[in-house]
Amino acid sequence: MSGFLRKASLSRKKGLNGDEFSSTSPRGPSSRGERPPKSRNVSGASETSENGDKLKKKHSTRKRLSSLFSSSTSLSSMASDRNDRDRESSPSTSTKQPSNLNVSTSTSGTSTPRSSISKQVNGKDIQNGLSNLRLGTDEVPISNSPLNSTESSPTNSTTAGPPIQPVHASSSAPPQTQNKPIRKRTASMYSQWDLEQVGLDSDSDEDDDEAFLTPSEGLSEVEEGDEEEENNKDLQAKKEKDVLAVAGESSQPPPTYNAATQGQSIADSSQVTKGTIISQEKDVCGTGPSTIKRSKPSIQQTKVQSRQGGIHATKAGALAVDQDGVLGKDLEICRQALSLFLTSHMKEAEVYLEEREQEGQHLYIQSAQGIIESLKGMMTFDANDLASALEICKATSVTATALRRPTDSLVSRFVKAGAAVGRVKSMSPLERHAELVYAETSLMKALLAIVSGGDWLGLIREALNMRAAHGIYHVLQQYLEDADKNGYDDNIDTDFRSGVVLGAGTSSLMLSLLPSKVMKIASLLGYGGDKETALTTLYSAGGWHRGVEKPDYDETNEGLRRPVCDLILLTFHLVISTLMPVTGIDVPMAKNILAYNLRRYPDGVFFLYFQARSFTAQCQPEEANRSLQRALDSNLEYIQLQHMCLWDYACNFMMLSNWKGALDCFSILKEESNWSRAVYTYAAAASLVQLSQEDDGDSTSKLKEAEKFMTQIPKLTKKIAGKSLPIEKLVSRKARKFHSQHNRLFLPAMELAYVFGSLSNTPRRSLLDSWLPRINKVLKSLEGVEPENYGNGHEYWDDYCLGHFLRGMCQFISRYQPPDASPQATTKSPSDPTDDELDKGAEKDFQAVIRHGPDVQLDHYILFHCYYELGRLYARRGDDEQAKFHFEVVMAGKLPDHNPYMAKANGKYSLEGALLLKTHAALSGVKEKVAK
């Protein structure tokens, strides 16, 4: 019998490898017809012949081993199969040019003449776009506050310039929508939701953790409710309905936006015609006119554009281009495209790169396109956009692989000491740049595959791919250190240096934020991170030094990726610092970096956003909102950048107890943004509940609208890498708690402000004049009430502990404002409690929460956060031993006083991972202080 099976297997292999079917399919005939294979390589580049035809992979051990570490997702299969039908086999070529790369004499390592831009794009000269760029100079003064600016504020009318005319990549007319084939839309957690039917059609998966099973009433904060899945007939009917809906929509023209459609979602638009409308957002549930005005794109610009006929990336096509000759010119093209992008001319940057794409497979042009399209895919979170971005990155990987130096054998790496650095030394400048681009693209592909994938296996595969890229960066950094051991080596161009610094510094900085237990495991896999070394590495890209206002490098001699390094540094100093108490934060250094880049890119949305973050770090939410309004008033082509600003706008409103303003922002986000609709919807509902509790008027309509939002939340959650998002788990539980408590929650918006990290940067006056009186009022309502007679009989101690925790936080932050808080934020009033009273009052409230911890039935995450905040209070006092004790309680994950209600959840609680990261950072800070 075994002999018969062996013969059958050999016969089948012979049939598959024969020439009979080679012209039609590498797999031969299949009984499955046109059905795609179950698994498809997401990250790895396909093997190609010299003429671009795909070859059947050989069954070698090495090939099979490498295929184990490539991601497989149905998302990539969908896009690949769609494009393969129109793929051409002939590679594109370009005329060879002499080399423009000088690696020996120039400071930057490249001698790149400024290329003139003379091509016509749909009748418009794109040179006008570049000449009209508003690029600042060092002579232009920069204000520390937007108060001196003449830009419009939230209280002023927003004016916009004339509409920008459409820009197309070619002069030919765009294809008609009705001629496109109807494409079935696959079910995706990142596709657009229909909010009208949410709550009617269930498409949620079962939860990933049995520890979060929910009882029949569905209350517990530490439990995750499993939504009942629809039966097969209902699922099939729903899919057919969606297909018919898509088919019907495909024959209709794209929607236009006018006064009647303002405030509605534009997330499904796919046109690229440019223009803006001044949007006064709609009233939400009778709360009054919206506080938000913005210049909204009339048509969405963020959709990733699929290439007609597929993406032609072959080894032969990459080798047909004189890559040595065009490397210097391509670097200059990318530099100009980056300037367009950072000055908020995103579409012009895309068109500029698309024009150059017609000249052939240029390494850096493909890399720049892949980065932009990946950013767009991450902003839209749409399945098709992520798939298209992934295909573009795969094409870049094919080109980089063709230009790389072949890797050494595994034996030679072990036998020869320093073989990796020696290999880089023997490379040509082009091969080194190809190695760098390959590492960048590998990281980008891994990130896209993790986000678009749906299982833990894909996460593990891509983590190994990220490890390979991390190893490349490590070797390249060792090469730079070896080259500079006797002084700065001018033979290495700064464009290459800035790329190595960006990759090595960013990866090391991210790894340094992980807890020590995780780092021990990561070190076994070849990862390593040191925060101080990482920051020094990133500073070197621009030549920044502590205490020095101006950098060593400017736009005349900096590397290509230097502005990106500055963005990473601003993110660390101004964003991460507000989320966790990490060491190494230098706000004055961040202000110098920000001032330099605002002079260069005065209209850049990214730097306007970071200007707002600098005010937030200094506890100045009003100033931050003025900077954000300047960004909203500009003609942003990517509406998701407005969403980024609106999120911070809402958090700043919450600092000021302006729940109406927060409601307006969250209402826009839940309609337009795909990042986390469950969170946006709950935040809007929480703001409505908070307004209903504080307004003297009729609160019925607000609670009714909040109930509608709460009902939608369980259907809006999604998963990444097969796991639910922790913050979405929390809001889902809070929504269930709202319904079980007869449409009531205790200070929901204030609680959310703490969860979002806004409370830690709230100015003293807002805390003492607005927050504290509100909390005292609701806590007074708990006095004299028997716990069993309060609410449904199970709510009292949860509300008691939450109220005392929030009051303790208000007193703690009022007493110990952040070190970088401005003098205006720390202003004291004669009627204020003394610092000693605030200090002792905060400790008393935190101790009250811990004392009644065993009585809490649902919101157990408050208990662990209370230990963390009490540890921070002791650390600010200087009592390091008490601080370490409370931090270690959180790290151990076990409360000193047993809580019987946590037993069924196996000790798990909401936002556990985020709290462990913050506690690790705080504990490390205390240990460093003790060591000094």
N, C-alpha and C positions, 0 to 999 in steps of 0.2 A: 504493500500500500504506500509506504514511504517513497519507494522508487517511482511509483506512478506520479505522486505529487511533485517530486523533484523534476521529473520530465515535463510535467505540465507547467511548472514555474519557469523552467528554462525555455520552453516553447513560447511562453507569453513574453519573456524578456526579448527573445529574438524577434518576435513580431513588433514589439515596441521600438526596437532599435533598427529595424530594417529600413530600406530606402523607399518602401512602397508608400509610406505615409509621410515621408519627411517634408514634402512640399506643402502639405496642408497643415499638419500639426505635429509638434514634437512628441506628443503623447500617443499618437496613433488613434484609431477609432475607439470610441467609448460608447458604452450603452447608455451613458448619461446624456448623450447629445451635447448641447451647448452649455450644459451646467458647468460652472467653474469648479476647480478643485476646492477641497475643504480648507486647505491651508495655503497661504501665499506669503512670500517673503516681503515684509514691510520695509525693513531697514536696509537689507543688503541690495547691492546693485546687481542687475541681471548680467549674465555673461553674454558677450556679443562677439560676433565675428568681425573681420575687417570691413565687411560691407554693411554691417549693422544688423544682420540677421541674428535672431536669438539661437543659441546653441543649447542642446540638451546637456544638462550637467552630468559630468562623469561621476561614477559611483566610487570616488576615492574617499579614504577615511578623513582626510583633511577637509574636503568639501562638506561632508556630512557633519563634521564637528562644528564647522562654522555656521551651518544652517540651523543648528540647534539654538543658536543665540540670536536669531533674527525673529522679529515679531511677526505674528500672523493675525491679521484682522480682516473681517469681512468688509470693513470700510475701504481699505486699500484695494481689495479685490474688486469692489464695485467700480471704483474709478479706473483701475487698470483695464478691466474687461471692456469698459466703455470706450477707452482710448485706443485699445489694441486693434479695434476693427478698422480704424482710419490711419493706423501708423504706417509711415513710409519707411522703406529700407535704405534709401540712399542718404548718406551723411552730408551735412552742409559743410561747405568749405569757405575759406576766405583767402584773400591775397596775402602773401607773406610780406612782412615789413621788417626793416632793420630794428634791432633791439634798442629800446629807449631806457633800459634799466641800467643804472650806474651804481655799482655796489662798492666803489672804492673811494670816491672823492667827495661825494655830497654828504652833508650832515644827515639828511634824511635817508640817504641811501638810494634815492630815486631822482633821476633828472627827467621830469615829465613835463613837456610843453603843454601849455593850456590849449586844449583842443577847442576849436571854434565849433559852434553848434548852428548849423545852417539848414538842417532838414526842415521841410514844411510838414506840419502835422495838421491835417484837415484844414488847410488854408491858413493856419496860424504859425508864425515863426516862434519856435520854442525858445529862441534866443531872448525874446521879450520876457519870458518867464524868469530866466536867469538874471537878466539885467534889472528886473524890477524887484529882486530880492532885497529885503531890508536887512542888511548885515551891519551890525554895529562895529564901532571901533573903540579903542581904549580911551579916546578923547571924550566919548559920550559919558556924562555922569550918570550914575545909577542911584536910584533912591532906595533906601531901606524900607520904605513904606509906600504902598500904592496910593496913599492919601494925596501925594503931590502930583499924581498923574491926572491927566484930563480924560482918561478913559471912563466910560460909563460905569455906574455902580448899580446895585440892585434897586435903588430908588429912582434911577434915571432911565429915560427912554433909551432903548438900544437902537442904534442906527447901523446899517450895513451898507457897504459899497455896492456898486453895480454888479449884477450877476455875472459870474465868470462863464465864458462861453464853453461849449462842449469841446473836449479834447479826446481824440482817438489815436490809437497807436499807428494807424495807417490812414491814407487819404481815401481809401475805399469806404463805402457805406457799410455800416454794421449789418450783419445778417438779420433777417426778419425773424421774429420770434415764432411765427406760425410755421416756419419751415423746419424748425428744430424737432428732432424726434422726441416723442413723449418719453420721459424717463420716470420709471417708478421710484417712488421715494421710500427709502428703507426706514424702518423704525429707528429712531435715534433719540437719546436723551438730550441731545444738543440741538435738535431741530426746534422750530418755532412751536410754541404751545398755543392752542385755541382756548383762550381764557373763558369764553362763553360756555364751553362744554366741559371745562375742567370740573371735576367732581361728578360728572356723569359717566365718562368713559375712563375706565381704570387701565393704566398701562404700567403700573409700578411693579417692580420685581420684589421677591421676598427679601427680607433683611438678611444681612450677612453674618449676624451674630445671634446665637441662640440665647445669649445672656440678656438680650433686650426684648424677650417675649413679654407681651402685654396682657394683663387680665381683661376680663370682659368689659370693664368700664374704661379701660385704656387711659390710665392716669399717670403712671409712674414716670418720673423724669429719667430714671436710669433704665427704662425699658423702651424697646423699640417696637412699635406696632407693625405687624405684618399685614399688608393690604391683601385682601382676597383677590386672586387672579381670576380673570374672566375665563369662561370655558372656551373650548376651541372654536365653537361656532361663533361666539361673540367676537373673538379675536379676528377670525377670518372675515366676518362682516365689516368690522372696523377697518381692516386693511383694504378691502374692496372699496369702501366708502372714501378712504384717503386717496386711493389711486384715481377714482373718478373725479374727486375734487381737484387733484393736481392736473388731470387731463383737461378739466373745464377751465382752470385758471390759465393754462398754457396758451389758450387761444385768445385770451384777453390782453389788451395793452397794459403796460405797467401803470400802476396807480399814480395819479398826480396829487399834489398837495396844495390845498388852498385854505381859506378861512374855515371851511367846514370840517377839514380833516386835521386841524392843528391839535396837538396833544395826543394823537393816535400813534400807534406803533408803525414804524417804517422799516421794521427789521426784515421784511420779505422783499424789499425792492432790489432789483438787480441791475438797473440801468447805471450808466456812469456819466450821464449828463450833469454838469456842475451847476451850482447855484445855491442860494440860501434864502430862507424866509425868516422874518422876525416872528418868533413864536411867543405869544403870551399864553401860558399853559392854562388848562381848564380848571374850573373850580372843582374841588374834591368834596363831595358829600355836604355841600352847603356850608363849607368852612370859610368861604369868602374868596376873593380873587387870589390867584396864585402869586406867590412871592418870587417866582422864577421867570426871568426873561432870558432868551438866548437866541443866537443866530443858528437856526437848525438847517442842516442840508436838505434841500428840497428833494433830492434823490440820494439814497444811500451809496456811499463810495467804497464800502469796506468788503464787498463780496470778492472772493478770490476768483480771478478770471481764468477759466480753463482754456488751455491752448487748443486751437482748432487742429484736428487731425492728430492729436496726441503730442507728446513731448519727445523730440528726436534727440536723444542723448546716447551716443555710442562711442566706443573707444576709438574707432576710425575717425569719427567726426572731431573728437578732441585732438587727435594727432594731426589732422589735416590743417589745423590752424597753427600759424607761427607763434606759439604761445610766448616764446622768449622775446620776440619782437614786439608783441602787443601788451606785454605785462605792464610796463610803465604807463602806457596810454590808458589801459583798463583801470589801473589804480587811480589815475586822475579822474576818470569818468565816475568811479565809485565815490570819490571825494566830493565831486559836484552833486551827485545824487544824494549823498548824506547831508550836504548843506541844504538842499531843497527840502529834504524830509524834516530836518530839525527846525526849519523855519515855517513849518506847518503847510508846506506845499507838497503834500504826500502824492497826490495824483500826478503832478508834473514829474516827480522823481520816478514814478512807475513808468510813465510814458517815455521818459528819457532813457531808461534802461531797456525798455522793450524795443526801441529803435535800434539800439546797438546789438540786441539779441539776433537780429537778422543777419549779422556778419559772420555768425558761426558760434561754436561752443567756446566762448571765452570764459576762463576760469572764474575771474573775479566778478564779471557781470552776472554770471549764473548764480554765484554765491550771494551777491547783493539782492537779486530777485528772490532767491529762496528765503532770505531773512525777512524781507518785507512781506512776502506772502505768508510766511509762518506767523508773523506778528498779526496779520489780518485774520488768519484762521483762529488764533488764540483769542482775538477780540470778539469775533462773531460766535465762536463755539458751535458753529454749524457743521454737521457731519460732512457735507459735500465740500465745504471750504477747507476743512482739515485734510480731507483726502487729496484735494488738488494741491495744497501746500506740501503734503508729504511726497507727492509725485515730483514736484519741482525740486525738492531737496534730494530725492533719489537721483534725479538727472545730474545735479551738481556733484553728487558722490561718484557717479560714473566718470565724469570729466576729471575730478581730482584723482581718482584711482588710476586712470590712464597716465597721468603725469607724475605720479609718485615714484620714488625709488622702491623697487621690490624689497619686501621685508626679508631680513636674515632668517635663517633656519633656527629652530628652537635650540638645537644643540650648540650652535655658534654663540647664541646669547648667553648660555651658561658657561661655556668654556672661556670665551674672551671677556676679560674684565673691561668695562667701559665700552663695550661694543656698540651700544645704542648711541652714545655721544659721538663715537667715531663715525658711525653711519651718517649722522647728520652733518658732520664736518665734510664728508666726502660728497655731499649733495651740491647741486648747482642752486643758484637763487630760486629758479623756477620750481625745482623739486622741493625746496624748503617751504615755499609758499603753498604748493600743492598739499604738502603734509599738514600745514596749518589749516587750510580750508577743509581738508578731509576731517580733521578733528572737530572743527566748528560744525560742519554739516552732520557729523555723527551725533553730536549732542542735540542738535535741532531735530533730527529725525527721531531720536529716542524720546524727546519731550513730546513731540506730536503723537507718536505711537502710544505713549502712556495715556495721554489725554483722550485720544480717540478710541483706544482699546477698551476692553471691558472685563478683563480678568487679571488675577494675580500672576498667572504664568507669563503674560505679556509684560507685566511690570518687572519681573525677575529677569526676563530676557533683555529688556532695554536697560536695566541697571548694569548688566554685564557689558552691554555696548557702551554705556557711559563710562564704565571703568576703563575700557580700551582707549577712549578719547582722553580720559584723565591721564592715562599713562603716556600718551603722546605729548600732552602739554608738559608733563613732568620732565620728559627727556629733552624737549625743546628748551625748557627753562634751564636745565643743567648745561645745555650747550651754550646758552647766553652767559651763564655764570663762568664757564670755562673760558669763553672768548674774552671776557672782561676782567679776568684775574690779574692782568698786567696793565690795566687801564681800559678806558672805553674803546671798543673796536668800531671804527668808522666804516669798516667793510660790510657791516650788517646794517641793512636799511631799517629805518625807524618804523616803516609800515609793517614789516615782519615782527619787529620788537613789540609794537603795540598790540599785535594779535596774540603773541605768546603771553604778554603781561595780562591781557584781558582774560584769557582762558584760565591761566594758572592762578591768578589772583582771585577771580570770582569763585572758582570751584573750591579753593582753600578756605575762603571766607565763609561760604555756605556750610562746609563741613565743620568748621570751628564752632558753629552755633548748636551742633547736636550734643545731646547728653553724653557723658563719659562712657556709659555702658554701650551706647550705640556706636560711639567712636572706636571702642575696642573691637567690635565686630567688623566695622568698616575697615579698620587697619589690616585685618586678616585678608580682606579683599583687595588690598593695595591702595586704599584711600588714606588720605591724611590731610589735616588742616590746622593751621596756626593763625590766629586772628591778626596778631601784630605783623607777622611776615606777610600775610595777605594784603593788609592795608598798605604797608610799605611798597609792595609790588605794584599795587594799583596807583599809588601816588607817583611812582616813577614814570608812568606813561605821560603825564603832563609836566613832570618836574616840580611837583608841589612839595613844600617844606612847611612844617609847623611854625606859625608865627610870621610867615612871609606872605604878603598880600598877593604878589604876582608870581606866576609860575616861570620855570626856566624855558618852556617851549610855548610857542604861539602857533598861529595858523600857517606860518611860513616854514616851520621846521618840525611840526608835530607828525606823529604817525596817523595812519588812516583811522584806527579804532580808538584814538585818544578821547573823543567826545563820549563814546560809550563807556569808557572807564570812568569818566567824570559822573555819568549818570548812575553807575553802580555805587560810587562813593556817596553821592547824594542820597541814594536809597538807603544805604546803611546808616548814615548819620541823622537823617531826617524822618525816615519811615520806620525802620526796624527799631530805632531807639525809643519810639513811642509805644511799641508793642511789647518789648521785653527789656529788662534792665541789664543790657549788655555793657561791658567795659570797652574802653577805646573810643567812645563817642566824643567827637570834637565839633561842636556846632560852629565856633568861629572859623574853623577850616572849611566847613560846609558853606558858610556865608561867602568866603573868598572864592570858592569854586563856582558858586551860583552867580556871584557878581561878574566874574570873568565871562561866563557863558551867556548871561543876559546881555552883556555888551555885544557879543557876537551874534546872538539869536534873540533880538528883543521881542519878536513876535512868536517865538517857539512855545508851543503849548506845554511841552515837557518841562521847560524851565520856569514857566509861569506857575505850573502845578507845584514844582519844588519850592518856589518862592512862597506859595501858600503853606506848604508843609513847614517851612522855616518859621513862619509866624505861629503855626500850631505848636511847634516845639517850644516856642517862647510864651505859650499860653495867651495868644492874641487871636481868638477866633474871628473877631470882626475884621481885623486886618487880613486874615487868611481868606475870608469870603470875598473881600474886594479883589484880591489877586485872582481868585477863581472866577469872579464875574468877568474880569478882563479876558480870561480864556474862553468863557462862554460867549462873549461878544464877538470874538474873532470867527472868521469863516472856516471852521474846521471841516475837513472833508471826511474824516472818520468820526462818525457819531459816537463810537465807543469811547473816544477820548473825552467827549462831553460827559459820558456816564462816569468816567473816572473822577472828573471834577465834581459831578453832582453827588457822588458818594461822600467826598470830603465836605462838600457844602452841607449835606444832611448831618454829618457828625458834628460839625461846628455849630449848627443850629441846636443840636441836642445839648451841647455844652452850655448854651445860653438859655436853655429851657424853652426854646421856641419850637414847640411841637408842631405848630402849623407849618413852619418852614420845612421841618424835617419831613412832614407828611407830603408836601408838594414834591420834594426831591425823590422820595421813595416811590411815589405814585408814577413818576416818569420812568424810573428805573424798572419797575415791575412790568411796564408796558413795552419797553423798548430793548432792555438788556437781556442777554442770555446767560450771563455769568452765574447768577443764582437767583432765580425768580422766587423760589421758596423764601429765601431770606428777605428779599425786597418786599414781598407780599406781607410777610409777618411784621416787618418794620413799619409798613404803612398801617396795618391793623393795630399794632401797639401804640402808634401815635394817635390814632383815632380813639382808642380806649383811654389813653392818658388825657386827651382833650375832653372826653365825655366826663371824666372824673373831676376836672378842674373848672369847666365852664358852668356858669350858673343857669344857662338856658336849657333847652330841651336836648337831652342826650340820646334820645331813642333812635334817631336817624343815624347818629354816629355809630352806636352799638350795632345797629342792623347792618350797616356797611362793613363794620369790622367782622361781624359774624360771617358775612359773605366771603371776605378775604380769608378768614381762618379755615373755612371749608375747602378752599382751593389748595391750601398748602400741601397736604399729603400727596396730591397728584403732581406737584411741581418739583419734587425732589429728584435727584439724579445721582449717578455713581461715577467715580473715576477709578480706573484699575480695579473694578469690581467691588469697591468699597463706597459706602455712603459718606458724604461730607459731614464732619462732626458738627459744624454750625447748623447744617440743615437738619440733623437729628435733633438738636436742641429746639429749634423753632417748631418742628413737627410735634414734639412733646408738649411744648407750650400751647400749641393750637388745640391739642386734645384736652389739655388741662382747662383751657378757656371754655370749651363746650361742657365739660363735666362739672364746672363750677357755675353753670347757668350764666354764661357770657360775662365772666368777671375774671380779671387778673389784678395782681397787686403791683402797682408802680411798674408796668411793663416797659414803658419807654426808658425810664431811668435805669432799669436793670439792663436793657439792651445797650445803653450808652456805656455801661461798665464793660459789657461783653465785647463791644467794638473798640475798646481802649480809649474812648473819648474822655472818660471821667478823669483820667490821670493828668490831662493837660487842661483842665477847666480852671479858669482864673479864680482867684480867691473871692472876689466880690460876687461872682455868679453863684459860687457854692454857698456862701453865708447869707446872701440876700434872697436867693431864689430856691436853690435846692433844699437847704436845711429846713426852712419853714414848711415846705410841702411835705417833707418826710415826717417832721414832727406832727403835722396835722393828722396824717393817716395812722401813725403809731398811737396817737392819743385815742383813736377810735377802737383800738384793741384793748385798751385798759378797761377793767371791770367786766369783761366778757369771758364767760366760761368757754374753754376750748371746744367742748362738745356741742355748744350752742352756736358756734361761729360757722357760717357758711353751711357746707354739707357735713360738718363734723370732723373733717380730715384736713382742713386747710389752715387751722390757726397757727401751728408752730412753723409751718413753711413760710407764711406771711410774716410772722414775728421775726424769724431769723433773717429773712430777706430785708425787712425794713431796718433792723439794727445793723446789718452788714452795710447797707447803703449809707446810713447815717455815720457809721464809723469811717467809711471811706471819705465822706465829705469833710469830716473833722481832720482826718489824717492828711489829706491833700491840702487843706487850708493851712494846716500847721507847717507842713513840709512841701512847699511848692518845688517843682523841678529845678535843678541847678541852673538851667538856662532861661528860666522865666524872666520876662522883662519887668522893669520896676513898676510899670502900670498894672501888671497882672497881680502884683503882691501888695497893692495899696491896702492900708489898714484904716479902719474907722474907729472912732472913740467908743462906739457901742459894741464893737466886736469882742468876743471872748478872748481871754489872754491865751498866749501860746501854750502855757502849761495846762490850762483848762481844755483846750482842743486836744492836746496830746493825751491827757488822761481820759477824756471823753471817748476818744477813738479806741483806746485800749479797753475801756469798760464795755463798749458796744461789741467789739470783737469777742471778748470773753463771754458775753451773754449768748452770742451765737454758738460758741463752742460748748457752753454749759448745757444748752438745749439741743445740741446736735443729735443725741439719740432719739429725740421726738420727731425729727424731720422725716416725713414719709416720702416726699417726691423730689425736692430740689437738693439732692445731696451734693451737687457740684459746688454749692455755696459754701459748704463746710470746708472742703479742701482749699477753695480760694480764700476762705477766711484765715486758715493757717498760713497761707502764702502772704497775705497782706499784713497779718500780725508780725510775721517774720521781717517783712520790709520795714514796719514801724520800729521794731527793735533795732534793726540795722541802722536806720537813720538816727536813732538815739545814741548809737555806739555800743549797744549791748550785743556783741557778736555771738556770745554763747547761746543766748535765747533765740537769736535770729537763726543760727544753725540748727537748733533743735526743731523749730517750726518748719523750716525748709525741708529737713530730713523726714518729717512726717509726710509731707507731700510726695517726696521722692520714693518713700517706702510704699505708698499707696494704701496705708492701713491707718484708720483713725484710732487714737488711744482709747476713746470711749466708744464701745461697740454700738453700732446702729443696726437693729434687727431687720430694718426694711431694706438694707442693702444686700442681704444674704442671697436673695434670688437673682441679683445682678452680678454675682461673683466679684463684688467690690468695684465694679466699673461705674463711671460717672461721666457726665457730659464734659466735653472740651478737655479731656484728660491729657491728650498729647500736647496741646498748646500750653497747658499749665506746666507740664513737665519741662518743656523747653524754657519757659520763663523762670521756673524755679531753679533749673540748672544754671542759668545765667546769673541769677541772684546769688546762689550759693557759691559759685565760682568767684564772684566779686568779693564776697565776705572772706573767702579763703585767701585770696590775693592780698586783701587788706591786712589780715592777720599775719601772713608771711612777711610783709614789709615791716 
